[in-house]
């Protein structure tokens, strides 16, 4: 069974990655030295905490198994383990890209199964 993890990024950053053939992360990822991911159970809180009210965001669904040893599970918020990728994200590991729209209350609408 393939484990899926999730990453949020500005749409323009993703378009640049597709044009250039590699994704190195958001400004926060570059600052921190790794690409931040969330599990399906962590996505909603991550969106609310770090991306509240932001428009033009995409949600990338990524095969964790395709990332190899560069993916590490490290404690973060409240001691929960979060996936962090130390290196570039291979575009081939991305299985789905979904826009994150805002509802009437300014909350991101997540794809089915991730709410």
N, CA, C and O atoms as a GROMACS GRO file, in nm:
protein
  460
    1UNK      N    1   0.084  -0.119   0.000
    1UNK     CA    2   0.000   0.000   0.000
    1UNK      C    3   0.088   0.125   0.000
    1UNK      O    4   0.179   0.137   0.081
    2UNK      N    5   0.060   0.215  -0.090
    2UNK     CA    6   0.137   0.338  -0.101
    2UNK      C    7   0.089   0.439   0.002
    2UNK      O    8  -0.031   0.466   0.013
    3UNK      N    9   0.183   0.494   0.077
    3UNK     CA   10   0.150   0.599   0.174
    3UNK      C   11   0.153   0.733   0.102
    3UNK      O   12   0.247   0.762   0.028
    4UNK      N   13   0.050   0.814   0.124
    4UNK     CA   14   0.044   0.946   0.063
    4UNK      C   15   0.069   1.053   0.168
    4UNK      O   16   0.020   1.044   0.281
    5UNK      N   17   0.144   1.154   0.129
    5UNK     CA   18   0.166   1.271   0.212
    5UNK      C   19   0.131   1.393   0.127
    5UNK      O   20   0.116   1.383   0.006
    6UNK      N   21   0.118   1.508   0.192
    6UNK     CA   22   0.062   1.626   0.126
    6UNK      C   23   0.146   1.750   0.152
    6UNK      O   24   0.203   1.768   0.260
    7UNK      N   25   0.152   1.835   0.049
    7UNK     CA   26   0.229   1.959   0.057
    7UNK      C   27   0.147   2.070  -0.007
    7UNK      O   28   0.087   2.050  -0.113
    8UNK      N   29   0.143   2.186   0.056
    8UNK     CA   30   0.074   2.302   0.002
    8UNK      C   31   0.176   2.403  -0.051
    8UNK      O   32   0.278   2.429   0.012
    9UNK      N   33   0.144   2.458  -0.167
    9UNK     CA   34   0.236   2.557  -0.225
    9UNK      C   35   0.160   2.654  -0.314
    9UNK      O   36   0.052   2.621  -0.364
   10UNK      N   37   0.215   2.773  -0.332
   10UNK     CA   38   0.155   2.867  -0.426
   10UNK      C   39   0.154   2.807  -0.567
   10UNK      O   40   0.250   2.741  -0.608
   11UNK      N   41   0.047   2.832  -0.640
   11UNK     CA   42   0.035   2.775  -0.774
   11UNK      C   43   0.152   2.816  -0.864
   11UNK      O   44   0.201   2.735  -0.943
   12UNK      N   45   0.196   2.940  -0.854
   12UNK     CA   46   0.306   2.986  -0.939
   12UNK      C   47   0.434   2.909  -0.910
   12UNK      O   48   0.510   2.880  -1.002
   13UNK      N   49   0.459   2.878  -0.784
   13UNK     CA   50   0.580   2.801  -0.748
   13UNK      C   51   0.576   2.663  -0.814
   13UNK      O   52   0.678   2.614  -0.863
   14UNK      N   53   0.456   2.601  -0.816
   14UNK     CA   54   0.442   2.469  -0.878
   14UNK      C   55   0.460   2.479  -1.030
   14UNK      O   56   0.524   2.393  -1.091
   15UNK      N   57   0.402   2.584  -1.091
   15UNK     CA   58   0.419   2.601  -1.236
   15UNK      C   59   0.566   2.617  -1.272
   15UNK      O   60   0.612   2.563  -1.373
   16UNK      N   61   0.641   2.690  -1.190
   16UNK     CA   62   0.785   2.706  -1.212
   16UNK      C   63   0.856   2.570  -1.204
   16UNK      O   64   0.946   2.541  -1.283
   17UNK      N   65   0.814   2.489  -1.108
   17UNK     CA   66   0.875   2.357  -1.091
   17UNK      C   67   0.849   2.268  -1.213
   17UNK      O   68   0.939   2.199  -1.260
   18UNK      N   69   0.727   2.272  -1.262
   18UNK     CA   70   0.692   2.190  -1.379
   18UNK      C   71   0.774   2.236  -1.500
   18UNK      O   72   0.824   2.154  -1.576
   19UNK      N   73   0.786   2.367  -1.519
   19UNK     CA   74   0.866   2.419  -1.630
   19UNK      C   75   1.013   2.380  -1.616
   19UNK      O   76   1.078   2.344  -1.714
   20UNK      N   77   1.065   2.387  -1.493
   20UNK     CA   78   1.207   2.361  -1.470
   20UNK      C   79   1.242   2.215  -1.444
   20UNK      O   80   1.359   2.177  -1.449
   21UNK      N   81   1.141   2.134  -1.417
   21UNK     CA   82   1.166   1.991  -1.397
   21UNK      C   83   1.199   1.949  -1.256
   21UNK      O   84   1.224   1.831  -1.231
   22UNK      N   85   1.200   2.044  -1.160
   22UNK     CA   86   1.228   2.008  -1.022
   22UNK      C   87   1.157   2.104  -0.928
   22UNK      O   88   1.135   2.220  -0.961
   23UNK      N   89   1.122   2.054  -0.809
   23UNK     CA   90   1.057   2.136  -0.707
   23UNK      C   91   1.142   2.136  -0.582
   23UNK      O   92   1.173   2.031  -0.526
   24UNK      N   93   1.181   2.256  -0.540
   24UNK     CA   94   1.268   2.270  -0.422
   24UNK      C   95   1.194   2.321  -0.299
   24UNK      O   96   1.253   2.330  -0.191
   25UNK      N   97   1.064   2.353  -0.314
   25UNK     CA   98   0.986   2.395  -0.200
   25UNK      C   99   0.950   2.542  -0.202
   25UNK      O  100   0.987   2.617  -0.292
   26UNK      N  101   0.876   2.581  -0.098
   26UNK     CA  102   0.834   2.719  -0.080
   26UNK      C  103   0.946   2.799  -0.014
   26UNK      O  104   1.051   2.744   0.020
   27UNK      N  105   0.924   2.927   0.004
   27UNK     CA  106   1.023   3.011   0.073
   27UNK      C  107   1.048   2.958   0.214
   27UNK      O  108   1.162   2.957   0.261
   28UNK      N  109   0.942   2.913   0.283
   28UNK     CA  110   0.958   2.857   0.418
   28UNK      C  111   1.042   2.729   0.414
   28UNK      O  112   1.127   2.708   0.500
   29UNK      N  113   1.017   2.645   0.314
   29UNK     CA  114   1.095   2.521   0.302
   29UNK      C  115   1.242   2.552   0.279
   29UNK      O  116   1.330   2.492   0.342
   30UNK      N  117   1.269   2.645   0.190
   30UNK     CA  118   1.408   2.681   0.162
   30UNK      C  119   1.475   2.736   0.286
   30UNK      O  120   1.592   2.706   0.312
   31UNK      N  121   1.403   2.817   0.363
   31UNK     CA  122   1.457   2.872   0.489
   31UNK      C  123   1.489   2.761   0.589
   31UNK      O  124   1.592   2.764   0.656
   32UNK      N  125   1.398   2.662   0.599
   32UNK     CA  126   1.412   2.557   0.699
   32UNK      C  127   1.505   2.443   0.657
   32UNK      O  128   1.548   2.364   0.741
   33UNK      N  129   1.536   2.434   0.528
   33UNK     CA  130   1.629   2.332   0.481
   33UNK      C  131   1.564   2.199   0.446
   33UNK      O  132   1.634   2.101   0.423
   34UNK      N  133   1.433   2.195   0.442
   34UNK     CA  134   1.360   2.074   0.401
   34UNK      C  135   1.221   2.115   0.355
   34UNK      O  136   1.172   2.223   0.387
   35UNK      N  137   1.157   2.025   0.277
   35UNK     CA  138   1.022   2.050   0.230
   35UNK      C  139   0.925   1.993   0.332
   35UNK      O  140   0.932   1.875   0.368
   36UNK      N  141   0.834   2.077   0.378
   36UNK     CA  142   0.734   2.039   0.478
   36UNK      C  143   0.620   1.962   0.413
   36UNK      O  144   0.567   2.002   0.309
   37UNK      N  145   0.582   1.851   0.474
   37UNK     CA  146   0.466   1.774   0.431
   37UNK      C  147   0.376   1.749   0.551
   37UNK      O  148   0.417   1.769   0.666
   38UNK      N  149   0.255   1.706   0.523
   38UNK     CA  150   0.159   1.666   0.626
   38UNK      C  151   0.099   1.533   0.586
   38UNK      O  152   0.095   1.498   0.467
   39UNK      N  153   0.052   1.460   0.684
   39UNK     CA  154  -0.026   1.340   0.655
   39UNK      C  155  -0.169   1.383   0.626
   39UNK      O  156  -0.204   1.500   0.644
   40UNK      N  157  -0.252   1.289   0.581
   40UNK     CA  158  -0.392   1.320   0.554
   40UNK      C  159  -0.459   1.376   0.679
   40UNK      O  160  -0.544   1.465   0.669
   41UNK      N  161  -0.423   1.325   0.796
   41UNK     CA  162  -0.484   1.370   0.921
   41UNK      C  163  -0.434   1.507   0.965
   41UNK      O  164  -0.498   1.572   1.048
   42UNK      N  165  -0.321   1.553   0.911
   42UNK     CA  166  -0.261   1.680   0.953
   42UNK      C  167  -0.289   1.796   0.858
   42UNK      O  168  -0.266   1.911   0.893
   43UNK      N  169  -0.339   1.767   0.738
   43UNK     CA  170  -0.353   1.870   0.635
   43UNK      C  171  -0.442   1.985   0.678
   43UNK      O  172  -0.404   2.101   0.661
   44UNK      N  173  -0.559   1.958   0.732
   44UNK     CA  174  -0.653   2.065   0.766
   44UNK      C  175  -0.592   2.162   0.867
   44UNK      O  176  -0.603   2.284   0.851
   45UNK      N  177  -0.528   2.110   0.970
   45UNK     CA  178  -0.467   2.198   1.070
   45UNK      C  179  -0.350   2.276   1.012
   45UNK      O  180  -0.332   2.393   1.044
   46UNK      N  181  -0.271   2.212   0.927
   46UNK     CA  182  -0.159   2.281   0.862
   46UNK      C  183  -0.211   2.395   0.776
   46UNK      O  184  -0.156   2.505   0.778
   47UNK      N  185  -0.316   2.370   0.699
   47UNK     CA  186  -0.374   2.475   0.614
   47UNK      C  187  -0.422   2.591   0.700
   47UNK      O  188  -0.396   2.707   0.668
   48UNK      N  189  -0.493   2.561   0.808
   48UNK     CA  190  -0.547   2.666   0.896
   48UNK      C  191  -0.436   2.744   0.966
   48UNK      O  192  -0.446   2.865   0.982
   49UNK      N  193  -0.334   2.675   1.007
   49UNK     CA  194  -0.227   2.737   1.086
   49UNK      C  195  -0.131   2.819   1.001
   49UNK      O  196  -0.090   2.928   1.041
   50UNK      N  197  -0.095   2.767   0.883
   50UNK     CA  198   0.012   2.830   0.805
   50UNK      C  199  -0.034   2.898   0.676
   50UNK      O  200   0.041   2.976   0.617
   51UNK      N  201  -0.156   2.868   0.631
   51UNK     CA  202  -0.201   2.922   0.502
   51UNK      C  203  -0.338   2.989   0.510
   51UNK      O  204  -0.402   3.009   0.407
   52UNK      N  205  -0.383   3.023   0.628
   52UNK     CA  206  -0.516   3.081   0.649
   52UNK      C  207  -0.540   3.200   0.556
   52UNK      O  208  -0.462   3.295   0.553
   53UNK      N  209  -0.650   3.193   0.482
   53UNK     CA  210  -0.691   3.302   0.397
   53UNK      C  211  -0.614   3.320   0.268
   53UNK      O  212  -0.650   3.405   0.186
   54UNK      N  213  -0.509   3.242   0.246
   54UNK     CA  214  -0.429   3.258   0.125
   54UNK      C  215  -0.499   3.195   0.005
   54UNK      O  216  -0.558   3.087   0.014
   55UNK      N  217  -0.492   3.265  -0.105
   55UNK     CA  218  -0.552   3.216  -0.228
   55UNK      C  219  -0.443   3.166  -0.323
   55UNK      O  220  -0.324   3.182  -0.297
   56UNK      N  221  -0.487   3.104  -0.431
   56UNK     CA  222  -0.397   3.053  -0.535
   56UNK      C  223  -0.299   2.949  -0.481
   56UNK      O  224  -0.182   2.947  -0.518
   57UNK      N  225  -0.350   2.862  -0.392
   57UNK     CA  226  -0.270   2.753  -0.337
   57UNK      C  227  -0.307   2.622  -0.404
   57UNK      O  228  -0.420   2.602  -0.450
   58UNK      N  229  -0.209   2.534  -0.410
   58UNK     CA  230  -0.230   2.398  -0.459
   58UNK      C  231  -0.197   2.300  -0.349
   58UNK      O  232  -0.112   2.327  -0.263
   59UNK      N  233  -0.264   2.186  -0.352
   59UNK     CA  234  -0.233   2.076  -0.262
   59UNK      C  235  -0.173   1.965  -0.347
   59UNK      O  236  -0.237   1.913  -0.438
   60UNK      N  237  -0.049   1.928  -0.316
   60UNK     CA  238   0.019   1.820  -0.387
   60UNK      C  239   0.003   1.692  -0.306
   60UNK      O  240   0.032   1.690  -0.187
   61UNK      N  241  -0.041   1.586  -0.372
   61UNK     CA  242  -0.044   1.454  -0.310
   61UNK      C  243   0.078   1.380  -0.361
   61UNK      O  244   0.103   1.374  -0.481
   62UNK      N  245   0.156   1.324  -0.269
   62UNK     CA  246   0.286   1.268  -0.303
   62UNK      C  247   0.299   1.128  -0.245
   62UNK      O  248   0.256   1.102  -0.132
   63UNK      N  249   0.357   1.039  -0.322
   63UNK     CA  250   0.386   0.904  -0.274
   63UNK      C  251   0.508   0.910  -0.182
   63UNK      O  252   0.620   0.937  -0.227
   64UNK      N  253   0.486   0.885  -0.054
   64UNK     CA  254   0.597   0.887   0.042
   64UNK      C  255   0.700   0.780   0.007
   64UNK      O  256   0.820   0.800   0.024
   65UNK      N  257   0.652   0.668  -0.042
   65UNK     CA  258   0.743   0.557  -0.074
   65UNK      C  259   0.839   0.592  -0.187
   65UNK      O  260   0.947   0.533  -0.196
   66UNK      N  261   0.802   0.686  -0.273
   66UNK     CA  262   0.887   0.724  -0.386
   66UNK      C  263   1.001   0.818  -0.346
   66UNK      O  264   1.087   0.848  -0.428
   67UNK      N  265   1.002   0.863  -0.220
   67UNK     CA  266   1.100   0.963  -0.178
   67UNK      C  267   1.226   0.905  -0.114
   67UNK      O  268   1.325   0.975  -0.096
   68UNK      N  269   1.222   0.778  -0.080
   68UNK     CA  270   1.341   0.711  -0.028
   68UNK      C  271   1.390   0.767   0.104
   68UNK      O  272   1.313   0.815   0.186
   69UNK      N  273   1.521   0.760   0.122
   69UNK     CA  274   1.582   0.796   0.250
   69UNK      C  275   1.589   0.945   0.276
   69UNK      O  276   1.622   0.987   0.387
   70UNK      N  277   1.558   1.027   0.175
   70UNK     CA  278   1.557   1.172   0.196
   70UNK      C  279   1.435   1.217   0.276
   70UNK      O  280   1.430   1.330   0.323
   71UNK      N  281   1.335   1.128   0.290
   71UNK     CA  282   1.216   1.158   0.368
   71UNK      C  283   1.237   1.113   0.512
   71UNK      O  284   1.268   0.997   0.538
   72UNK      N  285   1.219   1.207   0.604
   72UNK     CA  286   1.235   1.175   0.746
   72UNK      C  287   1.109   1.216   0.820
   72UNK      O  288   1.047   1.318   0.789
   73UNK      N  289   1.072   1.135   0.918
   73UNK     CA  290   0.955   1.165   1.002
   73UNK      C  291   1.009   1.224   1.131
   73UNK      O  292   1.077   1.156   1.208
   74UNK      N  293   0.976   1.352   1.155
   74UNK     CA  294   1.034   1.423   1.268
   74UNK      C  295   0.926   1.488   1.353
   74UNK      O  296   0.822   1.530   1.302
   75UNK      N  297   0.950   1.495   1.486
   75UNK     CA  298   0.850   1.557   1.574
   75UNK      C  299   0.838   1.707   1.546
   75UNK      O  300   0.936   1.776   1.519
   76UNK      N  301   0.715   1.753   1.552
   76UNK     CA  302   0.686   1.894   1.533
   76UNK      C  303   0.572   1.930   1.625
   76UNK      O  304   0.576   1.898   1.744
   77UNK      N  305   0.471   1.995   1.573
   77UNK     CA  306   0.356   2.043   1.649
   77UNK      C  307   0.309   1.942   1.754
   77UNK      O  308   0.260   1.835   1.718
   78UNK      N  309   0.323   1.974   1.880
   78UNK     CA  310   0.275   1.887   1.987
   78UNK      C  311   0.342   1.752   1.993
   78UNK      O  312   0.288   1.659   2.053
   79UNK      N  313   0.459   1.738   1.931
   79UNK     CA  314   0.530   1.611   1.932
   79UNK      C  315   0.487   1.514   1.823
   79UNK      O  316   0.544   1.406   1.811
   80UNK      N  317   0.387   1.552   1.742
   80UNK     CA  318   0.342   1.466   1.632
   80UNK      C  319   0.453   1.455   1.527
   80UNK      O  320   0.528   1.549   1.506
   81UNK      N  321   0.462   1.340   1.464
   81UNK     CA  322   0.561   1.319   1.358
   81UNK      C  323   0.509   1.374   1.226
   81UNK      O  324   0.398   1.344   1.183
   82UNK      N  325   0.593   1.456   1.163
   82UNK     CA  326   0.561   1.514   1.033
   82UNK      C  327   0.666   1.470   0.932
   82UNK      O  328   0.784   1.458   0.967
   83UNK      N  329   0.625   1.445   0.808
   83UNK     CA  330   0.722   1.409   0.704
   83UNK      C  331   0.794   1.533   0.652
   83UNK      O  332   0.732   1.633   0.617
   84UNK      N  333   0.926   1.524   0.648
   84UNK     CA  334   1.011   1.631   0.596
   84UNK      C  335   1.103   1.572   0.489
   84UNK      O  336   1.166   1.469   0.512
   85UNK      N  337   1.110   1.637   0.374
   85UNK     CA  338   1.195   1.589   0.266
   85UNK      C  339   1.321   1.674   0.259
   85UNK      O  340   1.314   1.795   0.237
   86UNK      N  341   1.434   1.610   0.278
   86UNK     CA  342   1.564   1.677   0.271
   86UNK      C  343   1.620   1.657   0.131
   86UNK      O  344   1.697   1.565   0.105
   87UNK      N  345   1.580   1.745   0.042
   87UNK     CA  346   1.619   1.738  -0.098
   87UNK      C  347   1.503   1.787  -0.184
   87UNK      O  348   1.399   1.827  -0.132
   88UNK      N  349   1.522   1.783  -0.312
   88UNK     CA  350   1.418   1.825  -0.406
   88UNK      C  351   1.312   1.718  -0.419
   88UNK      O  352   1.338   1.599  -0.400
   89UNK      N  353   1.192   1.762  -0.451
   89UNK     CA  354   1.081   1.670  -0.472
   89UNK      C  355   1.080   1.626  -0.618
   89UNK      O  356   1.063   1.710  -0.707
   90UNK      N  357   1.098   1.497  -0.645
   90UNK     CA  358   1.089   1.451  -0.784
   90UNK      C  359   0.944   1.466  -0.832
   90UNK      O  360   0.851   1.420  -0.765
   91UNK      N  361   0.926   1.528  -0.945
   91UNK     CA  362   0.791   1.550  -0.996
   91UNK      C  363   0.719   1.417  -1.018
   91UNK      O  364   0.596   1.411  -1.010
   92UNK      N  365   0.793   1.312  -1.044
   92UNK     CA  366   0.733   1.180  -1.067
   92UNK      C  367   0.668   1.123  -0.941
   92UNK      O  368   0.587   1.031  -0.951
   93UNK      N  369   0.703   1.176  -0.823
   93UNK     CA  370   0.644   1.128  -0.697
   93UNK      C  371   0.508   1.192  -0.670
   93UNK      O  372   0.434   1.146  -0.583
   94UNK      N  373   0.475   1.297  -0.743
   94UNK     CA  374   0.348   1.369  -0.725
   94UNK      C  375   0.239   1.293  -0.801
   94UNK      O  376   0.246   1.277  -0.922
   95UNK      N  377   0.137   1.248  -0.727
   95UNK     CA  378   0.032   1.168  -0.788
   95UNK      C  379  -0.094   1.249  -0.820
   95UNK      O  380  -0.176   1.206  -0.901
   96UNK      N  381  -0.108   1.366  -0.757
   96UNK     CA  382  -0.228   1.448  -0.780
   96UNK      C  383  -0.198   1.591  -0.737
   96UNK      O  384  -0.126   1.613  -0.639
   97UNK      N  385  -0.254   1.686  -0.810
   97UNK     CA  386  -0.242   1.828  -0.776
   97UNK      C  387  -0.383   1.886  -0.779
   97UNK      O  388  -0.452   1.878  -0.880
   98UNK      N  389  -0.425   1.944  -0.666
   98UNK     CA  390  -0.560   1.999  -0.653
   98UNK      C  391  -0.553   2.144  -0.607
   98UNK      O  392  -0.474   2.178  -0.519
   99UNK      N  393  -0.636   2.232  -0.667
   99UNK     CA  394  -0.644   2.370  -0.617
   99UNK      C  395  -0.712   2.372  -0.481
   99UNK      O  396  -0.803   2.293  -0.456
  100UNK      N  397  -0.669   2.462  -0.395
  100UNK     CA  398  -0.733   2.480  -0.264
  100UNK      C  399  -0.811   2.611  -0.266
  100UNK      O  400  -0.754   2.719  -0.252
  101UNK      N  401  -0.940   2.600  -0.284
  101UNK     CA  402  -1.029   2.716  -0.285
  101UNK      C  403  -1.066   2.751  -0.141
  101UNK      O  404  -1.054   2.669  -0.050
  102UNK      N  405  -1.111   2.875  -0.122
  102UNK     CA  406  -1.160   2.918   0.008
  102UNK      C  407  -1.312   2.914   0.009
  102UNK      O  408  -1.376   2.949  -0.090
  103UNK      N  409  -1.370   2.872   0.122
  103UNK     CA  410  -1.515   2.876   0.136
  103UNK      C  411  -1.557   3.016   0.180
  103UNK      O  412  -1.473   3.105   0.191
  104UNK      N  413  -1.684   3.036   0.205
  104UNK     CA  414  -1.738   3.168   0.243
  104UNK      C  415  -1.677   3.221   0.372
  104UNK      O  416  -1.677   3.342   0.395
  105UNK      N  417  -1.625   3.131   0.456
  105UNK     CA  418  -1.563   3.171   0.583
  105UNK      C  419  -1.412   3.189   0.572
  105UNK      O  420  -1.345   3.214   0.672
  106UNK      N  421  -1.358   3.175   0.451
  106UNK     CA  422  -1.215   3.191   0.431
  106UNK      C  423  -1.134   3.068   0.470
  106UNK      O  424  -1.013   3.079   0.492
  107UNK      N  425  -1.199   2.952   0.480
  107UNK     CA  426  -1.132   2.827   0.515
  107UNK      C  427  -1.108   2.747   0.387
  107UNK      O  428  -1.196   2.739   0.301
  108UNK      N  429  -0.991   2.687   0.375
  108UNK     CA  430  -0.961   2.609   0.256
  108UNK      C  431  -1.050   2.485   0.249
  108UNK      O  432  -1.072   2.416   0.349
  109UNK      N  433  -1.101   2.459   0.130
  109UNK     CA  434  -1.184   2.343   0.104
  109UNK      C  435  -1.090   2.232   0.056
  109UNK      O  436  -1.032   2.240  -0.053
  110UNK      N  437  -1.077   2.128   0.137
  110UNK     CA  438  -0.986   2.017   0.105
  110UNK      C  439  -1.057   1.913   0.020
  110UNK      O  440  -1.179   1.900   0.028
  111UNK      N  441  -0.983   1.839  -0.062
  111UNK     CA  442  -1.043   1.733  -0.142
  111UNK      C  443  -1.109   1.627  -0.052
  111UNK      O  444  -1.073   1.612   0.065
  112UNK      N  445  -1.204   1.556  -0.107
  112UNK     CA  446  -1.275   1.451  -0.034
  112UNK      C  447  -1.175   1.356   0.031
  112UNK      O  448  -1.074   1.320  -0.029
  113UNK      N  449  -1.205   1.318   0.154
  113UNK     CA  450  -1.118   1.228   0.228
  113UNK      C  451  -1.015   1.297   0.314
  113UNK      O  452  -0.953   1.234   0.399
  114UNK      N  453  -0.996   1.426   0.293
  114UNK     CA  454  -0.896   1.501   0.372
  114UNK      C  455  -0.959   1.606   0.462
  114UNK      O  456  -0.888   1.678   0.532
  115UNK      N  457  -1.092   1.615   0.460
  115UNK     CA  458  -1.153   1.721   0.541
  115UNK      C  459  -1.136   1.693   0.687
  115UNK      O  460  -1.182   1.772   0.770
   0.00000   0.00000   0.00000
